[in-house]
Amino acid sequence: MFLCRSPVVANDFWNDLVSVQNSGVQVDRTIAASVAKKHDCQFVASDRLRPIRFVAGQFAMTDGTVTGWASPQLLIIYENRAESPK
């Protein structure tokens, strides 16, 4: 999951992903990484991320080591991914 440094940046990151999708481009991890780089959001490869706070419409996420911000939509995608532990 891509995590950003603040709720505002997480919102901007999500809005840019939606804009890319709306332009007709299928967003994959490579494209998402490019958009994340623009916003200085980092990819966190963890299956233990969980929300710990909700501020300004965004979730603070942590796996106990790394903490960052993500949109609710990204949290839903993260929770529903194929490799998600049940």
MOPAC internal coordinates of N, CA, C and O (Angstrom, degrees):
PM7 1SCF
backbone

  N    0.0000 0     0.00 0     0.00 0    0    0    0
  C    1.4381 1     0.00 0     0.00 0    1    0    0
  C    1.5242 1   107.89 1     0.00 0    2    1    0
  O    1.2310 1   121.06 1   -38.83 1    3    2    1
  N    1.3359 1   115.57 1   141.17 1    3    2    1
  C    1.4545 1   120.23 1   175.23 1    5    3    2
  C    1.5219 1   108.81 1   -84.44 1    6    5    3
  O    1.2310 1   120.78 1   -52.09 1    7    6    5
  N    1.3272 1   116.12 1   127.91 1    7    6    5
  C    1.4554 1   121.91 1   178.34 1    9    7    6
  C    1.5236 1   109.34 1  -117.93 1   10    9    7
  O    1.2310 1   121.42 1   -39.75 1   11   10    9
  N    1.3248 1   114.89 1   140.25 1   11   10    9
  C    1.4640 1   121.79 1  -176.49 1   13   11   10
  C    1.5264 1   110.40 1  -112.29 1   14   13   11
  O    1.2310 1   120.48 1   -12.63 1   15   14   13
  N    1.3304 1   116.68 1   167.37 1   15   14   13
  C    1.4628 1   121.67 1  -173.41 1   17   15   14
  C    1.5204 1   114.64 1   -79.18 1   18   17   15
  O    1.2310 1   119.70 1   165.79 1   19   18   17
  N    1.3308 1   118.17 1   -14.21 1   19   18   17
  C    1.4650 1   120.20 1  -178.93 1   21   19   18
  C    1.5248 1   109.96 1  -155.44 1   22   21   19
  O    1.2310 1   120.31 1   -16.38 1   23   22   21
  N    1.3250 1   117.01 1   163.62 1   23   22   21
  C    1.4726 1   119.45 1   176.42 1   25   23   22
  C    1.5268 1   112.54 1   -60.64 1   26   25   23
  O    1.2310 1   120.26 1   142.14 1   27   26   25
  N    1.3175 1   117.11 1   -37.86 1   27   26   25
  C    1.4718 1   120.63 1  -179.41 1   29   27   26
  C    1.5246 1   110.38 1   -63.74 1   30   29   27
  O    1.2310 1   120.41 1   134.85 1   31   30   29
  N    1.3185 1   116.82 1   -45.15 1   31   30   29
  C    1.4677 1   120.66 1  -179.79 1   33   31   30
  C    1.5250 1   110.34 1   -65.88 1   34   33   31
  O    1.2310 1   120.16 1   139.83 1   35   34   33
  N    1.3361 1   117.30 1   -40.17 1   35   34   33
  C    1.4701 1   120.50 1   177.80 1   37   35   34
  C    1.5196 1   110.91 1   -60.94 1   38   37   35
  O    1.2310 1   120.28 1   139.20 1   39   38   37
  N    1.3148 1   117.06 1   -40.80 1   39   38   37
  C    1.4670 1   121.31 1   177.08 1   41   39   38
  C    1.5259 1   111.03 1   -63.63 1   42   41   39
  O    1.2310 1   120.53 1   134.37 1   43   42   41
  N    1.3317 1   116.59 1   -45.63 1   43   42   41
  C    1.4726 1   120.52 1   179.09 1   45   43   42
  C    1.5251 1   111.14 1   -62.50 1   46   45   43
  O    1.2310 1   120.47 1   139.49 1   47   46   45
  N    1.3265 1   116.70 1   -40.51 1   47   46   45
  C    1.4654 1   121.18 1   178.11 1   49   47   46
  C    1.5318 1   110.27 1   -60.57 1   50   49   47
  O    1.2310 1   120.37 1   131.46 1   51   50   49
  N    1.3400 1   116.91 1   -48.54 1   51   50   49
  C    1.4567 1   120.33 1   179.10 1   53   51   50
  C    1.5294 1   111.53 1   -60.82 1   54   53   51
  O    1.2310 1   120.41 1   135.12 1   55   54   53
  N    1.3339 1   116.82 1   -44.88 1   55   54   53
  C    1.4685 1   120.30 1  -179.90 1   57   55   54
  C    1.5219 1   111.61 1   -61.03 1   58   57   55
  O    1.2310 1   119.86 1   142.01 1   59   58   57
  N    1.3269 1   117.88 1   -37.99 1   59   58   57
  C    1.4591 1   120.49 1   177.58 1   61   59   58
  C    1.5400 1   111.22 1   -68.24 1   62   61   59
  O    1.2310 1   119.99 1   142.19 1   63   62   61
  N    1.3332 1   117.63 1   -37.81 1   63   62   61
  C    1.4651 1   119.59 1   175.88 1   65   63   62
  C    1.5239 1   110.83 1   -61.50 1   66   65   63
  O    1.2310 1   120.73 1   137.53 1   67   66   65
  N    1.3241 1   116.21 1   -42.47 1   67   66   65
  C    1.4680 1   120.76 1   178.40 1   69   67   66
  C    1.5308 1   110.04 1   -63.81 1   70   69   67
  O    1.2310 1   119.80 1   138.66 1   71   70   69
  N    1.3122 1   117.99 1   -41.34 1   71   70   69
  C    1.4687 1   121.38 1   178.78 1   73   71   70
  C    1.5229 1   111.19 1   -61.56 1   74   73   71
  O    1.2310 1   120.36 1   138.16 1   75   74   73
  N    1.3220 1   116.91 1   -41.84 1   75   74   73
  C    1.4648 1   120.78 1   177.91 1   77   75   74
  C    1.5266 1   109.49 1   -62.30 1   78   77   75
  O    1.2310 1   120.63 1   132.52 1   79   78   77
  N    1.3260 1   116.41 1   -47.48 1   79   78   77
  C    1.4667 1   120.72 1   179.08 1   81   79   78
  C    1.5258 1   110.78 1   -60.00 1   82   81   79
  O    1.2310 1   120.52 1   136.20 1   83   82   81
  N    1.3252 1   116.61 1   -43.80 1   83   82   81
  C    1.4712 1   121.01 1  -179.57 1   85   83   82
  C    1.5193 1   113.09 1   -66.17 1   86   85   83
  O    1.2310 1   120.34 1   158.94 1   87   86   85
  N    1.3301 1   116.96 1   -21.06 1   87   86   85
  C    1.4675 1   119.82 1   177.78 1   89   87   86
  C    1.5239 1   111.77 1   -79.89 1   90   89   87
  O    1.2310 1   120.58 1   176.80 1   91   90   89
  N    1.3335 1   116.50 1    -3.20 1   91   90   89
  C    1.4580 1   120.53 1   177.42 1   93   91   90
  C    1.5141 1   114.23 1   101.93 1   94   93   91
  O    1.2310 1   120.22 1  -178.32 1   95   94   93
  N    1.3173 1   117.19 1     1.68 1   95   94   93
  C    1.4612 1   120.94 1   179.50 1   97   95   94
  C    1.5255 1   108.64 1   -91.07 1   98   97   95
  O    1.2310 1   120.58 1   -49.33 1   99   98   97
  N    1.3295 1   116.49 1   130.67 1   99   98   97
  C    1.4616 1   120.85 1   175.45 1  101   99   98
  C    1.5243 1   108.39 1   -75.77 1  102  101   99
  O    1.2310 1   120.06 1   -62.71 1  103  102  101
  N    1.3134 1   117.50 1   117.29 1  103  102  101
  C    1.4582 1   121.53 1  -177.82 1  105  103  102
  C    1.5235 1   109.70 1   -78.87 1  106  105  103
  O    1.2310 1   121.21 1   -58.50 1  107  106  105
  N    1.3334 1   115.29 1   121.50 1  107  106  105
  C    1.4578 1   121.45 1   174.09 1  109  107  106
  C    1.5293 1   107.23 1  -118.72 1  110  109  107
  O    1.2310 1   120.14 1     3.88 1  111  110  109
  N    1.3175 1   117.33 1  -176.12 1  111  110  109
  C    1.4623 1   119.72 1  -176.43 1  113  111  110
  C    1.5258 1   111.73 1   -62.90 1  114  113  111
  O    1.2310 1   119.61 1   144.15 1  115  114  113
  N    1.3298 1   118.35 1   -35.85 1  115  114  113
  C    1.4647 1   121.25 1   179.84 1  117  115  114
  C    1.5168 1   110.78 1   -64.39 1  118  117  115
  O    1.2310 1   120.28 1   134.42 1  119  118  117
  N    1.3128 1   117.07 1   -45.58 1  119  118  117
  C    1.4689 1   120.57 1   179.03 1  121  119  118
  C    1.5201 1   110.01 1   -67.59 1  122  121  119
  O    1.2310 1   120.09 1   137.16 1  123  122  121
  N    1.3256 1   117.44 1   -42.84 1  123  122  121
  C    1.4670 1   120.24 1   177.45 1  125  123  122
  C    1.5251 1   110.54 1   -59.94 1  126  125  123
  O    1.2310 1   120.05 1   141.21 1  127  126  125
  N    1.3309 1   117.52 1   -38.79 1  127  126  125
  C    1.4654 1   121.05 1   178.45 1  129  127  126
  C    1.5207 1   111.40 1   -63.92 1  130  129  127
  O    1.2310 1   120.57 1   142.72 1  131  130  129
  N    1.3188 1   116.52 1   -37.28 1  131  130  129
  C    1.4673 1   120.70 1   177.84 1  133  131  130
  C    1.5278 1   110.88 1   -64.85 1  134  133  131
  O    1.2310 1   120.65 1   136.04 1  135  134  133
  N    1.3324 1   116.35 1   -43.96 1  135  134  133
  C    1.4672 1   120.77 1   178.08 1  137  135  134
  C    1.5278 1   109.42 1   -66.74 1  138  137  135
  O    1.2310 1   120.18 1   139.95 1  139  138  137
  N    1.3309 1   117.26 1   -40.05 1  139  138  137
  C    1.4624 1   121.17 1   179.27 1  141  139  138
  C    1.5267 1   111.04 1   -61.95 1  142  141  139
  O    1.2310 1   120.51 1   140.50 1  143  142  141
  N    1.3180 1   116.64 1   -39.50 1  143  142  141
  C    1.4677 1   120.58 1   179.35 1  145  143  142
  C    1.5211 1   110.52 1   -59.95 1  146  145  143
  O    1.2310 1   120.36 1   138.88 1  147  146  145
  N    1.3237 1   116.92 1   -41.12 1  147  146  145
  C    1.4699 1   121.99 1   178.44 1  149  147  146
  C    1.5265 1   110.67 1   -57.16 1  150  149  147
  O    1.2310 1   120.67 1   144.12 1  151  150  149
  N    1.3368 1   116.32 1   -35.88 1  151  150  149
  C    1.4664 1   121.32 1  -176.75 1  153  151  150
  C    1.5297 1   112.52 1   -99.18 1  154  153  151
  O    1.2310 1   120.32 1  -176.95 1  155  154  153
  N    1.3195 1   117.00 1     3.05 1  155  154  153
  C    1.4584 1   123.10 1  -178.14 1  157  155  154
  C    1.5338 1   111.64 1    59.34 1  158  157  155
  O    1.2310 1   120.94 1  -141.42 1  159  158  157
  N    1.3305 1   115.80 1    38.58 1  159  158  157
  C    1.4654 1   121.88 1   175.26 1  161  159  158
  C    1.5265 1   107.23 1   -94.77 1  162  161  159
  O    1.2310 1   120.82 1   -41.43 1  163  162  161
  N    1.3088 1   116.03 1   138.57 1  163  162  161
  C    1.4612 1   121.49 1  -174.77 1  165  163  162
  C    1.5254 1   111.17 1  -104.62 1  166  165  163
  O    1.2310 1   120.68 1   -36.07 1  167  166  165
  N    1.3309 1   116.31 1   143.93 1  167  166  165
  C    1.4574 1   120.77 1   175.14 1  169  167  166
  C    1.5193 1   108.77 1   -81.27 1  170  169  167
  O    1.2310 1   120.76 1   -50.64 1  171  170  169
  N    1.3204 1   116.15 1   129.36 1  171  170  169
  C    1.4539 1   122.32 1   177.06 1  173  171  170
  C    1.5258 1   107.61 1  -115.82 1  174  173  171
  O    1.2310 1   120.99 1   -67.41 1  175  174  173
  N    1.3233 1   115.72 1   112.59 1  175  174  173
  C    1.4636 1   121.41 1  -179.66 1  177  175  174
  C    1.5249 1   107.97 1   -89.88 1  178  177  175
  O    1.2310 1   120.82 1   -91.64 1  179  178  177
  N    1.3065 1   116.04 1    88.36 1  179  178  177
  C    1.4611 1   121.35 1  -178.99 1  181  179  178
  C    1.5169 1   108.91 1  -144.38 1  182  181  179
  O    1.2310 1   120.78 1   -40.12 1  183  182  181
  N    1.3080 1   116.11 1   139.88 1  183  182  181
  C    1.4608 1   119.31 1   175.20 1  185  183  182
  C    1.5275 1   110.69 1   -99.35 1  186  185  183
  O    1.2310 1   120.85 1  -168.38 1  187  186  185
  N    1.3406 1   115.98 1    11.62 1  187  186  185
  C    1.4636 1   120.30 1  -178.57 1  189  187  186
  C    1.5287 1   113.33 1  -114.35 1  190  189  187
  O    1.2310 1   119.74 1  -166.95 1  191  190  189
  N    1.3189 1   118.10 1    13.05 1  191  190  189
  C    1.4659 1   119.82 1   178.79 1  193  191  190
  C    1.5228 1   110.42 1   -66.14 1  194  193  191
  O    1.2310 1   121.30 1   -40.20 1  195  194  193
  N    1.3156 1   115.12 1   139.80 1  195  194  193
  C    1.4633 1   120.38 1   177.44 1  197  195  194
  C    1.5263 1   108.39 1  -147.17 1  198  197  195
  O    1.2310 1   120.35 1   -29.56 1  199  198  197
  N    1.3254 1   116.94 1   150.44 1  199  198  197
  C    1.4673 1   119.76 1   179.10 1  201  199  198
  C    1.5335 1   110.32 1   -74.90 1  202  201  199
  O    1.2310 1   121.11 1   -39.27 1  203  202  201
  N    1.3391 1   115.48 1   140.73 1  203  202  201
  C    1.4621 1   120.16 1   178.61 1  205  203  202
  C    1.5263 1   112.52 1  -123.00 1  206  205  203
  O    1.2310 1   120.14 1   162.50 1  207  206  205
  N    1.3270 1   117.34 1   -17.50 1  207  206  205
  C    1.4661 1   121.68 1   177.95 1  209  207  206
  C    1.5115 1   108.61 1  -153.78 1  210  209  207
  O    1.2310 1   121.42 1   -20.42 1  211  210  209
  N    1.3295 1   114.89 1   159.58 1  211  210  209
  C    1.4613 1   121.58 1   175.94 1  213  211  210
  C    1.5229 1   107.01 1  -132.38 1  214  213  211
  O    1.2310 1   120.60 1   -64.75 1  215  214  213
  N    1.3296 1   116.46 1   115.25 1  215  214  213
  C    1.4618 1   122.36 1  -176.93 1  217  215  214
  C    1.5212 1   108.23 1  -137.12 1  218  217  215
  O    1.2310 1   120.78 1   -47.52 1  219  218  217
  N    1.3191 1   116.12 1   132.48 1  219  218  217
  C    1.4695 1   121.93 1   174.88 1  221  219  218
  C    1.5288 1   111.85 1    53.21 1  222  221  219
  O    1.2310 1   120.39 1  -143.21 1  223  222  221
  N    1.3311 1   116.87 1    36.79 1  223  222  221
  C    1.4551 1   121.09 1   176.60 1  225  223  222
  C    1.5104 1   114.63 1    79.07 1  226  225  223
  O    1.2310 1   119.67 1  -169.83 1  227  226  225
  N    1.3368 1   118.24 1    10.17 1  227  226  225
  C    1.4640 1   122.05 1  -178.21 1  229  227  226
  C    1.5209 1   109.63 1  -128.31 1  230  229  227
  O    1.2310 1   120.78 1   -25.40 1  231  230  229
  N    1.3353 1   116.12 1   154.60 1  231  230  229
  C    1.4559 1   121.65 1   179.90 1  233  231  230
  C    1.5215 1   111.27 1  -100.83 1  234  233  231
  O    1.2310 1   120.88 1   -45.74 1  235  234  233
  N    1.3348 1   115.93 1   134.26 1  235  234  233
  C    1.4590 1   120.80 1   164.95 1  237  235  234
  C    1.5212 1   105.31 1   -81.18 1  238  237  235
  O    1.2310 1   120.68 1   -51.48 1  239  238  237
  N    1.3185 1   116.30 1   128.52 1  239  238  237
  C    1.4627 1   122.34 1  -176.58 1  241  239  238
  C    1.5256 1   108.96 1  -119.06 1  242  241  239
  O    1.2310 1   120.83 1   -35.20 1  243  242  241
  N    1.3303 1   116.01 1   144.80 1  243  242  241
  C    1.4567 1   120.14 1   175.07 1  245  243  242
  C    1.5180 1   110.36 1  -147.45 1  246  245  243
  O    1.2310 1   121.56 1   -25.48 1  247  246  245
  N    1.3091 1   114.63 1   154.52 1  247  246  245
  C    1.4653 1   120.50 1   170.30 1  249  247  246
  C    1.5238 1   109.53 1  -114.47 1  250  249  247
  O    1.2310 1   120.83 1  -167.41 1  251  250  249
  N    1.3261 1   116.01 1    12.59 1  251  250  249
  C    1.4544 1   122.10 1  -177.77 1  253  251  250
  C    1.5148 1   112.92 1    97.42 1  254  253  251
  O    1.2310 1   120.84 1   162.21 1  255  254  253
  N    1.3254 1   116.01 1   -17.79 1  255  254  253
  C    1.4580 1   121.31 1   178.94 1  257  255  254
  C    1.5251 1   111.10 1  -116.90 1  258  257  255
  O    1.2310 1   121.05 1   130.05 1  259  258  257
  N    1.3141 1   115.60 1   -49.95 1  259  258  257
  C    1.4647 1   122.92 1  -177.89 1  261  259  258
  C    1.5216 1   108.84 1  -107.80 1  262  261  259
  O    1.2310 1   120.80 1   -39.97 1  263  262  261
  N    1.3298 1   116.08 1   140.03 1  263  262  261
  C    1.4582 1   121.03 1   176.17 1  265  263  262
  C    1.5226 1   108.55 1  -130.27 1  266  265  263
  O    1.2310 1   120.73 1   -39.97 1  267  266  265
  N    1.3348 1   116.22 1   140.03 1  267  266  265
  C    1.4514 1   121.67 1   177.07 1  269  267  266
  C    1.5169 1   109.36 1  -164.57 1  270  269  267
  O    1.2310 1   120.66 1     2.85 1  271  270  269
  N    1.3052 1   116.34 1  -177.15 1  271  270  269
  C    1.4685 1   122.80 1  -174.25 1  273  271  270
  C    1.5142 1   111.27 1  -113.55 1  274  273  271
  O    1.2310 1   121.11 1   -35.98 1  275  274  273
  N    1.3406 1   115.48 1   144.02 1  275  274  273
  C    1.4614 1   121.77 1   179.02 1  277  275  274
  C    1.5243 1   109.69 1  -147.18 1  278  277  275
  O    1.2310 1   121.32 1   -27.06 1  279  278  277
  N    1.3149 1   115.07 1   152.94 1  279  278  277
  C    1.4637 1   120.51 1   177.64 1  281  279  278
  C    1.5297 1   109.83 1   -72.47 1  282  281  279
  O    1.2310 1   120.39 1   -24.81 1  283  282  281
  N    1.3249 1   116.86 1   155.19 1  283  282  281
  C    1.4686 1   119.82 1   175.68 1  285  283  282
  C    1.5286 1   112.18 1   -57.27 1  286  285  283
  O    1.2310 1   120.42 1   144.57 1  287  286  285
  N    1.3301 1   116.81 1   -35.43 1  287  286  285
  C    1.4612 1   120.31 1  -179.89 1  289  287  286
  C    1.5306 1   110.98 1   -63.80 1  290  289  287
  O    1.2310 1   120.47 1   139.46 1  291  290  289
  N    1.3427 1   116.70 1   -40.54 1  291  290  289
  C    1.4644 1   119.15 1   177.99 1  293  291  290
  C    1.5265 1   111.06 1   -68.03 1  294  293  291
  O    1.2310 1   120.28 1   144.91 1  295  294  293
  N    1.3246 1   117.07 1   -35.09 1  295  294  293
  C    1.4634 1   120.15 1   175.95 1  297  295  294
  C    1.5313 1   110.23 1   -61.74 1  298  297  295
  O    1.2310 1   120.27 1   137.18 1  299  298  297
  N    1.3177 1   117.08 1   -42.82 1  299  298  297
  C    1.4720 1   120.77 1   178.65 1  301  299  298
  C    1.5314 1   110.32 1   -62.52 1  302  301  299
  O    1.2310 1   120.23 1   135.33 1  303  302  301
  N    1.3198 1   117.16 1   -44.67 1  303  302  301
  C    1.4673 1   120.65 1   178.18 1  305  303  302
  C    1.5298 1   109.85 1   -61.36 1  306  305  303
  O    1.2310 1   120.59 1   135.92 1  307  306  305
  N    1.3279 1   116.47 1   -44.08 1  307  306  305
  C    1.4678 1   121.36 1   179.26 1  309  307  306
  C    1.5266 1   110.80 1   -60.29 1  310  309  307
  O    1.2310 1   120.32 1   133.76 1  311  310  309
  N    1.3094 1   117.00 1   -46.24 1  311  310  309
  C    1.4680 1   121.16 1  -178.32 1  313  311  310
  C    1.5262 1   112.50 1   -67.95 1  314  313  311
  O    1.2310 1   119.94 1   152.73 1  315  314  313
  N    1.3129 1   117.73 1   -27.27 1  315  314  313
  C    1.4690 1   121.25 1  -177.07 1  317  315  314
  C    1.5215 1   113.77 1   -99.99 1  318  317  315
  O    1.2310 1   119.76 1  -173.63 1  319  318  317
  N    1.3178 1   118.06 1     6.37 1  319  318  317
  C    1.4642 1   119.82 1  -178.89 1  321  319  318
  C    1.5245 1   109.71 1   -64.51 1  322  321  319
  O    1.2310 1   120.91 1   -25.29 1  323  322  321
  N    1.2953 1   115.87 1   154.71 1  323  322  321
  C    1.4696 1   122.40 1  -174.32 1  325  323  322
  C    1.5224 1   112.66 1   -60.31 1  326  325  323
  O    1.2310 1   120.18 1   142.19 1  327  326  325
  N    1.3254 1   117.27 1   -37.81 1  327  326  325
  C    1.4595 1   119.57 1  -175.93 1  329  327  326
  C    1.5272 1   112.53 1   -88.52 1  330  329  327
  O    1.2310 1   120.29 1  -172.65 1  331  330  329
  N    1.3218 1   117.05 1     7.35 1  331  330  329
  C    1.4656 1   121.13 1  -179.63 1  333  331  330
  C    1.5217 1   111.23 1   -62.65 1  334  333  331
  O    1.2310 1   120.73 1   -51.80 1  335  334  333
  N    1.3416 1   116.21 1   128.20 1  335  334  333
  C    1.4741 1   118.09 1   176.63 1  337  335  334
  C    1.5200 1   109.83 1   -68.18 1  338  337  335
  O    1.2310 1   119.85 1   -41.21 1  339  338  337
  N    1.3007 1   117.90 1   138.79 1  339  338  337
  C    1.4744 1   122.59 1  -179.16 1  341  339  338
  C    1.5058 1   110.59 1  -106.12 1  342  341  339
  O    1.2310 1   120.10 1   180.00 1  343  342  341

